Amino acid sequence: MELPKQYDFSESEKKWAKYWEQNKLYAFDSKSKKEIFSIDTPPPTVSGKMHMGHAFANSQQDFIARYKRMKGFNVLQPFGTDDNGLPTKLLIERVKKVRAADMNRKDFVKLCLKTLKEELRPTYIADWKRIGISCDFDVFYTTINDHCQRISQKSFIDLYKAGREYRTEAAAMYCPKCQTAISQVECEDKSFSSFFNDIIFKVGDKEVIIATTRPELLPACVGIFYHPDDKRFSYLKGKKAKVPLFDFEVPILQDKDVDPEKGTGIMMCCTFGDSMDADWQKKHKLPIIETIGKDGKMTAVAGKYEGQKIEEARRNMIEDLKSQKLLLSQKPITHEVNVHERCDTPIEFIHSKQWFIKYLDLKAELLKWGNELNWYPKHMKNRYNNWVKGLQWDWCISRQLPFGIPFPVWYCKECEEIIIANEEDLPVDPLVNKPPVDKCPKCDAKEFIPEKDIINTWATSSLTPTIVKELFKGTEVYDKLVKNPMSFRPQGHDIITFWLFNTVVKSQLHYKMKPWNDCFINGWMLDPKGKKMSKSKGNIIEPQEMIDKYSADALRYMASGSKLGDDLPFPEKELVAGKKFTTKFWNASKFAIMHLEDYKLTKPKKLEIFDRWILSKLNNLIKTSTQSFDQYEFSKTKADTEKFFWQILCDNYLEIAKDRLYNPDQRGKEERVSAQYTLYNTVLSCLKLMAPITPFFTEEIYHLYFADKEKLKSIHVSEWPKYDSKLVDESIEKTGDIAIEIISAVRKHKSEQSISLKTPVKNLTIECEEDMKKQLEEYLPDIKAVTNAEKIEFNKGTVKLDCDIKIKVEI
């Protein structure tokens, strides 16, 4: 069958996506005895549509899934969506133009669930299918469905009973904009321009200068601190300082955590400006004064500044300090501030009751658990280790949001005894369901208060290995899945401290088992200038537009060019190269198939020398490509296969084989069969090597010719090429390379002389040693045919196997 003149990627991609789905080509077989390769696929946050970062990272993940499937594994590649908590709340408010605060909570939850199911999720999943992601979409979950709610609530109950979860009133990290507590892992540093304000505090008739960037915290000042070894302030021991603008006194105390080199060397402690304030308050048993409310505005203790936003209060207090001559000076600075990664709002520390997972006491174990994983690339483990070593807080898992998975908790109205749901009742919503007891087991009271907070979405998504495994409860494969770690976790380097770390924590606390064997860390897709893509910056590149212009295969080709773990500035030229590659492969396949129409899968009695040359190189390629994929180095497989395809197959072998293919009467029928056998296996192997990376066009070519011969319904369920050491011959490769140099030199000579390549060469003289002449003799028929030489003769010279060839061309 002849291939169409041009490859129509748009129609082909639609056709094969539909074919794969209808034939359930990527379905996990729970009854199979094959070795399982299970992937803890990242459930993307439902944000409306797939972005380029998704396309980049998920393509890389899919390369591995497709490779393992071809290697004979029973691949479990589920698909889930992360659609609970703050991201979904913000999305629904934007899409539906509503405010959760203006709606009944029950109505807002209903709106979220309906919009996700009917409008957002179907389109989102279609985007993934469009780029050829080979997930089993029947093994599906959403982090808000009953299945996930049950697992998340059970995890909470189990850890609570194990003494690993607790509720306490403490200074918790809080986002005033999102109006919810957050955890350390949800913060990132951002540079801000500000001022060190040197403020005058009165100590009797003396003055003490304290430098601060946050004068708005003055009404919450509860103490002044200096280092016990700092002799400059020893006279202050046991005294009190008057807080400017507010005229109340606070004690002056000593603490070794004061940095004498920072600011003026003396610091104020406010409740709460940062984690150090929280530590000092607890350590020195100081009072708590809340001057910033959960809405980000000043409270009543701020006096005339009450109701002002933080920045407004800061400006007004500065002006008042100036007018009262209590501001000595201002020094402009740029400093790092903790912000909420969702909205870039500087975090505050708000004193409130929150739920925590206790793990600060497990730092040594956390480092050990991280060492049990195989990291790809290895250096990414440093990020995990640095995060563990820098942990300062237990994990705050409660959020003050209207949408998400509820805590399965009620409180006794009289004594605040905690009442936990029964496991068999899960999932529960305390705002809807009654507690499992009629009266408090501690005080016999009969009224209960439901917990209104929800469980942080990361506390649920950190259970994805369990979520996936529990989907198979009641099947033959269930025991095997739950008793073993998953094989593979692909994810971005930006969420090592989020998703990866917390999944390790949950897996070890629940099952005393690592969650997976290998963790595969991809980089970011950046904009062409190397900046992170952001809607607010206006530098987003839509993958859908690139697919329409270049093809899904070209996009995946581009994604395969990045070394694992590296960020990649968006390279549109790689999409151009990807499209060019598929076009060239299409044309090369057209040529091959034209000459394979009458091929009966016959193995030749003898392989011709140039066929042995390319098959040797092909098997070395298969060996290195397999090794690369086994180490998740798909970029090397792509680069090596592409180099082989262009330089070995297209530029040289196809030209060399033409004479035997076109002229069997002159060259011999067995010689033609040898070329057909070689061409068939070389093109098919190249298709297979590229199939994980570019699945659509390889499937198209496979079905246009090879499927009838191979008797398989897809290239993606065919066997990965096997390395055959018997076909590898280093000496044939070396001599063949020299024969190629001879052919190239003749071509170059004709080109430089503006002579047609078809012009006969009357005499081709090759200067070389006698041993070289003997080795080249077997190549002469093909050299003669390709160069169109009427005569080839040898002159004795000093040319060796690894030296340049000297030739003389007579036209």
C-alpha positions in Angstrom: 0.0 0.0 0.0 1.3 3.4 -0.9 1.3 6.1 1.8 -0.6 9.3 1.0 1.6 12.1 -0.4 1.4 14.2 2.8 0.8 13.4 6.4 -2.4 15.1 7.7 -1.6 15.3 11.4 -4.9 16.8 12.4 -7.0 14.0 11.0 -4.6 11.3 12.0 -4.5 12.5 15.7 -8.2 12.5 16.0 -8.5 9.1 14.4 -6.0 7.4 16.6 -7.1 9.0 19.8 -10.6 7.7 19.1 -9.2 4.3 18.1 -7.1 3.9 21.3 -10.1 4.8 23.4 -12.5 2.5 21.6 -10.1 -0.4 21.8 -9.2 0.3 25.5 -5.6 0.0 24.3 -4.2 1.4 27.5 -6.4 -0.4 30.0 -4.8 -1.9 33.1 -5.5 -5.6 33.3 -6.2 -6.5 36.9 -6.2 -10.2 36.0 -2.9 -10.2 34.1 0.1 -12.1 35.5 2.6 -9.7 33.9 4.8 -7.6 36.2 3.1 -4.4 37.2 4.5 -1.0 36.5 2.3 1.5 38.5 2.5 5.2 38.1 1.4 7.6 40.8 0.2 10.1 38.2 0.0 13.8 39.3 -3.7 14.8 39.5 -3.7 18.2 37.9 -5.5 21.0 39.6 -8.7 21.7 37.5 -7.9 25.2 36.3 -10.2 25.4 33.3 -7.8 24.1 30.6 -4.4 22.5 30.2 -1.5 24.8 30.2 1.9 24.4 28.5 3.5 23.2 31.8 1.0 20.4 32.0 1.6 19.4 28.3 5.4 19.4 28.9 5.5 17.4 32.1 2.7 15.0 31.3 4.2 14.2 27.9 7.5 13.2 29.7 5.6 11.0 32.1 3.8 9.4 29.2 7.1 8.6 27.4 7.9 6.2 30.3 4.4 4.7 30.4 4.5 3.8 26.7 8.0 2.5 26.9 7.2 0.2 29.9 4.1 -1.1 28.1 6.2 -2.0 25.1 8.7 -3.7 27.4 5.9 -6.1 28.5 4.8 -4.5 31.8 1.2 -4.4 32.8 1.1 -0.6 33.1 -1.2 1.1 35.6 -1.4 4.7 34.6 -4.5 6.2 36.2 -5.9 9.6 35.8 -7.2 11.9 38.5 -8.1 15.5 39.0 -7.3 17.6 42.0 -10.5 19.7 42.4 -11.1 20.4 46.1 -10.0 23.3 48.3 -8.8 26.8 47.6 -7.9 26.4 43.9 -11.4 25.2 43.0 -13.1 27.9 45.2 -11.2 30.6 43.4 -11.9 29.1 40.0 -15.6 28.7 40.5 -15.9 32.3 41.8 -14.1 33.5 38.7 -16.0 31.3 36.2 -19.4 31.8 37.7 -18.8 35.4 38.8 -19.9 34.8 42.4 -18.4 35.2 45.8 -18.5 32.3 48.2 -18.9 34.7 51.1 -22.2 35.9 49.6 -23.7 32.4 49.3 -25.0 29.8 51.6 -22.2 27.2 52.0 -24.4 24.3 50.9 -25.4 26.2 47.7 -21.8 27.1 47.0 -20.6 23.5 47.4 -23.5 22.3 45.1 -22.4 24.9 42.5 -18.8 23.8 42.7 -19.6 20.1 42.2 -22.1 20.8 39.3 -19.7 23.1 37.5 -16.8 20.7 37.9 -18.8 17.7 36.6 -20.6 19.3 33.7 -18.4 22.1 32.5 -14.8 22.0 33.5 -13.7 18.4 34.0 -14.8 17.0 30.6 -13.0 19.7 28.6 -9.9 19.3 30.9 -9.7 15.5 30.3 -10.2 16.0 26.5 -7.0 18.2 26.5 -5.0 15.4 28.0 -6.3 12.9 25.5 -5.4 15.3 22.7 -1.7 15.2 23.4 -1.8 11.4 23.5 -1.5 10.7 27.2 -2.0 7.0 27.5 -3.7 6.9 30.9 -6.4 4.3 31.6 -9.2 6.9 32.0 -11.4 4.3 33.5 -9.1 4.2 36.5 -10.2 7.6 37.5 -10.7 9.7 40.6 -11.3 13.2 41.7 -10.0 14.4 45.0 -13.5 15.6 46.0 -15.5 12.4 45.2 -16.8 10.1 47.9 -13.9 7.6 47.3 -11.3 10.2 48.0 -13.2 11.8 50.9 -13.5 8.4 52.6 -9.8 7.8 52.3 -8.8 11.3 53.4 -11.1 11.2 56.4 -9.9 7.7 57.4 -6.3 9.0 57.2 -7.2 11.8 59.6 -8.9 9.4 62.0 -6.0 6.9 61.9 -3.4 9.5 62.5 -5.5 11.1 65.3 -5.8 7.8 67.1 -2.1 7.2 66.6 -1.3 10.6 68.4 0.0 12.2 65.2 -2.7 14.8 64.8 -3.7 17.4 67.3 -5.8 20.6 67.5 -4.4 23.6 69.3 -4.6 27.3 69.6 -1.4 28.7 68.2 0.1 31.2 65.9 -0.6 29.7 62.5 0.5 31.0 59.1 -2.5 32.8 57.6 -3.3 34.4 54.2 -5.4 37.5 54.7 -6.5 37.6 51.1 -7.6 33.9 50.9 -8.7 34.2 54.6 -7.4 30.7 55.5 -4.6 29.1 57.4 -1.8 27.7 55.3 1.2 25.5 55.9 4.9 26.2 55.6 5.0 24.2 52.4 2.5 26.7 50.7 4.8 29.7 51.3 7.5 31.0 49.1 10.0 33.9 49.4 9.4 37.0 47.4 11.5 40.2 47.3 9.9 43.4 48.4 11.2 47.0 48.6 10.7 48.4 52.1 12.3 50.5 54.8 14.2 49.8 58.0 12.5 52.3 60.3 14.6 53.4 63.3 11.9 54.0 66.0 12.5 55.6 69.4 11.3 53.7 72.5 11.6 55.4 75.8 13.2 53.6 78.8 12.8 56.1 81.7 14.7 59.2 80.6 16.7 57.3 78.0 16.0 56.3 74.5 16.4 52.9 72.7 16.4 52.7 69.0 14.7 49.7 67.4 14.8 49.0 63.6 11.7 47.4 62.1 10.1 47.0 58.7 6.7 46.5 60.4 5.7 49.5 62.5 2.0 48.5 62.2 2.7 45.8 64.7 3.6 48.3 67.5 0.2 47.8 69.2 1.0 44.1 69.5 4.4 44.6 71.0 4.8 42.4 74.1 8.5 42.6 74.8 11.9 44.0 73.9 14.9 41.6 73.4 18.7 41.9 73.2 21.4 39.3 73.2 22.7 38.4 76.7 26.4 38.9 75.6 25.7 42.3 74.0 27.3 44.7 76.5 25.7 47.7 74.8 22.4 47.0 76.4 23.3 45.4 79.7 22.1 48.5 81.5 18.5 47.6 80.3 18.3 44.3 82.2 15.1 44.2 84.2 13.7 47.4 82.9 10.6 48.3 80.9 10.2 50.2 77.6 7.3 52.5 76.6 5.9 51.6 73.2 5.7 54.7 71.0 2.2 55.9 69.8 0.5 53.6 72.3 2.1 54.5 75.6 2.1 51.1 77.3 5.1 49.5 78.8 6.7 46.1 77.9 9.5 44.2 79.6 13.0 44.2 78.3 14.4 40.6 78.1 17.4 38.7 76.9 17.5 35.9 74.4 20.4 34.2 72.5 18.4 34.2 69.3 18.8 37.9 68.9 21.3 38.8 66.1 23.4 41.7 67.5 24.4 42.6 63.9 20.8 43.0 62.6 19.3 46.4 62.7 20.3 48.2 65.9 20.9 44.9 67.7 17.8 45.2 69.8 14.4 43.8 68.7 10.8 44.1 69.6 8.6 41.0 69.9 5.0 41.4 68.5 2.3 38.8 68.4 2.8 37.9 65.8 5.2 39.3 63.1 7.0 36.1 62.3 7.9 32.6 63.6 10.6 34.1 66.0 7.9 36.2 67.6 5.8 33.0 68.1 8.8 31.2 69.6 9.6 34.0 72.0 6.0 34.4 73.1 5.8 30.8 74.0 9.3 30.5 75.5 9.0 33.6 77.7 5.2 33.2 78.5 4.3 36.6 77.1 0.7 37.7 76.5 -0.9 37.6 73.1 -2.3 40.8 71.6 -4.0 40.4 68.2 -3.7 43.6 66.2 -4.3 42.1 62.7 -7.6 40.3 62.1 -8.3 37.4 59.8 -9.6 39.9 57.2 -6.2 41.6 57.0 -7.4 44.7 58.8 -6.3 46.3 62.1 -8.3 45.2 65.2 -9.7 47.4 68.1 -6.4 47.2 70.0 -4.8 49.4 67.2 -6.9 52.3 68.5 -7.5 55.0 65.9 -6.0 52.7 63.2 -8.8 50.1 63.7 -10.3 48.9 60.4 -7.3 50.0 58.3 -5.6 47.6 56.0 -2.1 46.6 56.9 -0.3 48.8 54.3 -2.6 51.8 55.2 -1.9 51.4 58.9 1.8 51.2 58.2 1.8 54.5 56.3 -0.3 56.3 58.9 1.8 55.1 61.8 5.0 56.2 60.0 3.5 59.7 59.6 2.4 59.9 63.2 5.9 58.7 64.4 7.4 61.5 62.3 5.1 64.1 63.7 5.9 63.1 67.2 9.6 63.0 66.4 9.7 59.3 67.3 11.1 58.2 63.9 14.9 58.7 63.9 15.5 57.6 60.3 14.5 55.3 57.4 16.8 53.1 55.4 15.5 51.7 52.0 16.1 47.9 51.8 15.1 44.9 49.7 14.2 41.9 51.7 12.7 38.4 51.3 9.1 38.0 52.6 7.1 34.8 53.0 4.1 35.0 50.7 1.2 32.6 49.9 2.2 30.8 46.7 -1.4 31.0 45.5 -1.8 34.8 45.5 1.6 36.3 46.4 0.1 37.9 49.5 2.5 38.3 52.5 1.5 35.9 55.2 0.6 36.8 58.7 0.7 34.8 61.9 -2.8 34.6 63.4 -3.6 33.1 66.7 -6.3 30.6 66.2 -7.4 26.9 66.7 -6.0 24.7 63.9 -5.4 21.0 63.2 -1.8 19.9 62.8 0.0 16.7 61.8 3.0 16.2 64.1 6.3 15.4 62.4 8.9 17.8 63.7 10.1 15.0 66.0 10.7 12.8 62.9 13.4 14.8 61.1 16.0 11.9 61.2 13.4 9.4 60.0 12.2 11.8 57.2 15.8 12.0 55.9 16.2 8.3 56.1 12.9 7.8 54.2 14.0 10.2 51.5 17.2 8.1 51.1 15.1 5.0 50.4 13.9 6.5 47.1 15.6 6.3 43.8 15.9 10.0 42.6 16.0 10.9 38.9 18.0 13.1 38.6 19.9 12.3 41.8 20.6 15.9 42.8 16.9 16.6 43.4 17.2 14.7 46.6 19.1 17.7 48.0 15.9 19.8 47.8 14.1 17.2 49.8 16.9 17.0 52.4 17.2 20.8 52.7 13.5 21.1 53.2 13.5 18.5 56.0 16.4 20.1 57.7 14.7 23.5 57.5 11.3 22.5 58.9 10.2 24.8 61.7 6.5 23.9 62.1 4.3 20.8 62.3 2.0 20.6 59.3 -1.2 22.7 59.6 -3.9 20.8 57.7 -7.0 22.8 58.5 -8.4 25.5 56.2 -11.1 28.1 56.7 -12.8 27.5 53.3 -16.3 26.7 52.2 -15.4 23.9 49.7 -13.3 20.8 50.3 -13.3 17.6 52.4 -14.7 18.1 55.9 -13.0 17.0 59.0 -15.0 14.1 60.4 -15.2 15.9 63.8 -17.7 17.4 66.2 -17.0 19.1 69.6 -19.0 18.9 72.8 -20.7 22.3 73.3 -20.0 22.2 77.0 -16.4 20.7 77.4 -15.1 20.8 73.8 -14.4 17.1 73.9 -13.5 15.9 70.4 -15.9 13.4 68.8 -14.6 11.4 65.8 -16.8 9.8 63.2 -17.0 6.0 62.9 -15.1 4.6 60.0 -18.1 2.7 58.7 -20.0 6.0 58.3 -17.4 7.7 56.1 -17.5 10.0 54.3 -19.4 12.4 56.6 -20.1 16.1 56.7 -20.5 17.3 60.3 -22.5 20.2 59.0 -25.1 17.7 57.7 -24.6 14.5 59.6 -25.0 13.9 63.3 -22.2 12.7 65.5 -21.9 9.0 66.3 -22.9 9.5 69.9 -26.0 10.9 71.6 -24.1 12.4 74.5 -20.6 13.5 75.3 -18.5 10.6 76.7 -16.7 13.0 79.0 -19.5 15.2 80.5 -22.8 13.7 79.3 -23.8 16.9 77.5 -26.1 16.3 74.4 -25.2 19.3 72.2 -22.4 19.2 69.7 -20.7 21.8 67.5 -19.7 20.6 64.0 -16.2 21.4 62.7 -16.5 23.9 59.9 -13.0 23.8 58.6 -12.0 21.6 55.7 -8.9 19.4 55.3 -6.1 21.0 53.2 -6.1 19.6 49.7 -2.4 18.6 50.0 -3.4 16.3 52.9 -5.7 14.5 50.4 -3.5 14.5 47.3 -0.6 13.1 49.5 -2.7 9.9 49.6 -2.8 9.3 45.8 -1.0 5.9 46.1 -3.7 4.8 48.5 -6.5 6.4 46.4 -5.3 4.5 43.3 -4.8 1.1 45.1 -8.2 1.2 46.8 -9.9 1.6 43.4 -9.0 -2.1 43.0 -10.4 -3.4 46.3 -12.2 -6.7 45.6 -10.1 -7.6 42.5 -7.3 -10.2 42.2 -4.6 -7.6 42.0 -5.5 -5.7 45.2 -3.3 -7.6 47.6 -0.3 -7.2 45.3 -0.9 -3.5 45.0 -1.4 -2.7 48.7 1.6 -4.7 49.8 4.1 -3.0 47.5 5.2 0.5 46.8 4.1 2.0 43.4 6.8 1.9 40.8 7.1 5.5 39.8 6.2 9.0 40.8 6.6 11.7 38.1 6.3 15.4 39.3 7.7 18.9 39.1 10.7 20.1 41.1 8.5 22.9 42.5 6.3 20.5 44.5 9.0 18.3 46.1 8.3 20.1 49.3 4.5 19.9 48.8 3.3 16.7 47.2 6.4 14.4 47.3 7.4 15.2 50.9 3.8 14.9 52.2 3.2 11.7 50.3 6.4 10.2 52.0 5.1 11.3 55.4 1.6 9.8 54.9 2.9 6.5 53.4 5.4 6.0 56.2 3.0 7.0 59.0 0.2 4.8 57.7 2.0 1.8 56.2 5.7 2.0 57.2 6.4 1.7 53.5 7.9 4.0 50.9 5.1 5.2 48.5 7.1 4.4 45.3 10.5 3.1 44.2 11.4 5.8 41.8 10.7 9.5 41.8 11.1 11.3 38.5 11.5 15.1 38.7 10.8 17.3 35.7 11.5 20.9 35.3 9.3 23.8 34.3 8.4 25.0 30.8 9.4 28.7 30.9 8.6 31.5 28.4 11.0 32.1 25.5 13.0 34.6 27.8 13.4 32.0 30.5 10.8 33.5 32.8 8.1 31.4 34.6 4.8 31.6 32.6 2.1 33.5 34.4 -1.3 34.9 33.4 -0.6 38.0 35.3 2.6 38.6 33.3 0.8 37.9 30.0 3.4 35.4 28.9 1.3 32.3 28.7 1.7 30.1 25.6 -1.4 27.9 25.0 -0.5 24.3 24.0 -3.8 24.0 22.0 -2.5 26.7 19.6 0.8 25.0 19.2 -0.9 21.6 18.5 -3.2 23.2 15.9 -0.1 24.7 14.2 2.5 22.0 14.5 0.8 18.8 15.8 0.6 16.9 19.1 3.6 14.8 18.1 5.7 18.0 17.5 4.8 19.2 21.0 5.8 15.9 22.5 9.0 15.9 20.4 9.8 19.3 21.9 9.1 18.0 25.5 11.5 15.1 24.8 14.4 17.4 24.1 14.7 18.6 27.7 17.1 16.8 30.1 15.2 15.4 33.1 14.9 18.0 35.9 15.9 21.0 33.8 13.7 24.0 33.1 13.2 24.7 29.4 12.6 28.1 27.9 9.9 27.6 25.3 11.6 26.7 22.1 9.2 27.1 19.2 12.0 26.1 16.8 11.9 22.6 18.4 8.2 22.4 17.4 9.3 23.3 13.8 12.0 20.7 14.0 9.4 18.1 15.3 7.1 18.7 12.4 10.0 18.5 10.0 11.1 15.2 11.6 7.6 13.7 11.1 7.5 14.8 7.5 11.0 13.4 6.8 10.1 10.1 8.5 6.9 10.0 6.5 8.7 10.4 3.2 11.4 7.8 4.2 8.6 5.4 5.1 6.9 6.0 1.8 10.1 5.0 0.0 10.6 1.9 2.2 7.0 0.7 1.8 7.1 1.2 -2.0 9.9 -1.3 -2.1 8.4 -3.7 0.5 5.1 -4.3 -1.2 6.2 -7.7 -2.3 8.2 -8.5 0.8 7.1 -11.8 2.5 9.1 -11.4 5.8 11.7 -13.6 4.2 15.0 -13.8 5.9 17.9 -13.7 3.4 20.3 -16.5 3.1 23.1 -14.0 3.4 23.1 -10.4 4.6 24.9 -8.0 2.3 27.8 -6.1 3.8 26.1 -2.7 4.0 23.0 -4.3 5.4 25.2 -5.8 8.2 26.7 -2.3 8.6 23.4 -0.6 9.3 22.0 -3.5 11.4 25.1 -3.4 13.6 24.6 0.3 14.1 20.8 -0.2 14.7 21.4 -2.8 17.4 23.9 -0.5 19.2 21.2 2.2 19.0 18.6 -0.2 20.5 21.0 -1.1 23.3 21.8 2.6 24.2 18.1 3.7 23.8 16.9 0.9 26.1 19.5 1.8 28.7 18.6 5.5 28.4 14.8 4.9 28.8 15.5 2.6 31.8 17.3 5.6 33.4 14.4 7.9 32.3 16.8 9.7 29.9 14.3 9.9 27.1 16.1 12.9 25.7 19.1 10.8 24.9 16.9 8.1 23.2 15.3 10.8 21.1 18.6 12.5 20.1 20.3 9.1 19.3 17.4 7.8 17.3 17.1 11.1 15.4 20.8 11.1 14.6 20.6 7.5 13.3 17.5 8.2 11.3 18.9 11.3 9.5 22.6 10.5 9.2 22.7 6.7 8.9 19.4 5.7 7.4 18.2 8.6 5.2 21.5 10.3 4.2 23.4 7.0 3.5 21.7 3.7 3.7 18.6 4.5 1.6 20.8 5.8 -1.2 23.1 2.7 -1.0 20.2 0.3 -1.0 18.4 1.9 -4.0 20.3 0.0 -6.7 19.7 -3.4 -5.2 16.0 -2.5 -4.6 15.4 -1.1 -8.1 17.6 -3.5 -10.1 17.3 -7.0 -8.8 18.0 -8.4 -12.3 21.4 -6.8 -12.4 22.3 -6.9 -8.7 20.5 -10.2 -7.8 17.2 -11.2 -6.2 18.8 -12.5 -3.0 20.7 -9.2 -2.7 17.3 -7.4 -3.0 15.8 -9.6 -0.3 18.7 -8.7 2.0 18.0 -5.0 1.4 14.2 -5.5 2.0 14.8 -7.5 5.2 17.2 -4.8 6.4 14.9 -1.9 5.4 11.8 -3.5 7.0 13.5 -4.2 10.4 15.3 -0.8 10.4 12.3 1.3 9.7 10.1 -0.7 12.0 12.7 -0.5 14.8 13.0 3.3 14.4 9.2 3.6 14.5 9.1 1.6 17.8 12.0 3.6 19.3 10.1 6.9 18.6 6.6 5.5 19.4 6.7 6.5 23.1 7.6 10.1 22.1 5.6 10.6 18.9 2.7 8.1 19.2 0.4 9.4 16.5 2.4 9.4 13.3 4.2 6.2 14.3 0.8 4.6 14.7 -0.3 5.9 11.3 2.7 4.5 9.5 2.5 1.2 11.4 -1.1 0.7 10.3 -0.5 1.7 6.7 1.9 -1.2 6.2 3.4 -3.0 9.3 0.2 -4.0 11.1 -0.8 -6.5 8.5 2.6 -8.1 8.8 3.0 -8.0 12.5 -0.6 -9.0 13.3 -0.9 -6.6 16.3 -3.6 -3.9 16.6 -1.2 -1.1 17.6 2.5 -0.3 17.6 2.0 0.7 21.2 1.3 -2.9 22.2 4.1 -4.3 20.1 7.4 -5.5 21.6 10.2 -3.0 22.2 13.1 -3.7 19.8 15.4 -6.4 21.2 19.2 -6.0 21.2 20.9 -8.7 19.1 24.6 -8.9 19.9 25.1 -11.3 17.0 24.4 -8.6 14.6 26.9 -6.2 16.1 30.3 -6.1 14.4 32.7 -3.2 15.2 35.0 -3.9 12.3 32.2 -3.9 9.8 31.0 -0.6 11.2 34.5 0.9 10.9 35.1 -0.3 7.3 31.5 0.7 6.4 32.1 4.2 7.7 35.2 4.5 5.5 33.1 3.3 2.5 30.6 6.0 3.4 33.4 8.6 3.4 34.4 7.5 -0.1 30.9 7.9 -1.3 30.6 11.3 0.4 33.9 12.5 -1.1 32.6 11.6 -4.6 29.4 13.5 -4.0 31.3 16.5 -2.6 33.5 16.5 -5.7 30.6 16.5 -8.1 28.8 19.2 -6.1 31.8 21.5 -6.0 32.2 21.0 -9.8 28.5 21.6 -10.3 28.2 18.2 -11.8 25.0 16.2 -11.5 25.2 13.3 -9.0 23.9 11.0 -11.7 26.9 11.8 -14.0 29.0 8.6 -14.5 32.5 8.5 -13.0 34.9 7.0 -15.6 37.5 6.1 -13.0 37.5 6.3 -9.2 41.0 5.8 -7.6 41.3 5.0 -3.9 44.6 5.3 -2.2 45.1 3.0 0.7 47.1 0.2 2.2 46.7 -3.4 1.0 44.9 -4.6 4.2 42.4 -1.7 3.7 41.9 -2.7 0.0 40.9 -6.3 1.1 38.4 -5.0 3.7 36.8 -2.6 1.2 36.4 -5.1 -1.6 33.1 -6.4 -0.3 31.7 -2.8 -0.3 32.7 -2.1 -3.9 29.5 -3.1 -5.7 27.5 -0.7 -3.6 30.1 2.0 -3.8 30.2 1.6 -7.6 26.4 1.8 -7.9 26.0 4.8 -5.6 28.8 6.9 -7.2 28.0 5.7 -10.7 31.6 4.7 -11.2 32.5 2.8 -14.3 35.8 1.6 -12.8 37.3 1.5 -9.3 41.0 1.0 -8.8 43.4 1.1 -5.9 46.8 2.8 -5.4 49.0 1.8 -2.5 49.2 4.5 0.1 49.5 5.1 3.9 45.8 5.5 4.6 44.6 3.4 7.6 41.1 2.4 8.8 40.7 5.4 11.0 42.2 8.0 8.6 40.7 10.1 5.9 40.4 8.5 2.5 42.3 9.8 -0.5 40.5 9.5 -3.7 40.8 10.7 -7.3 37.7 11.2 -9.4 37.9 11.2 -13.2 34.7 12.2 -15.0 
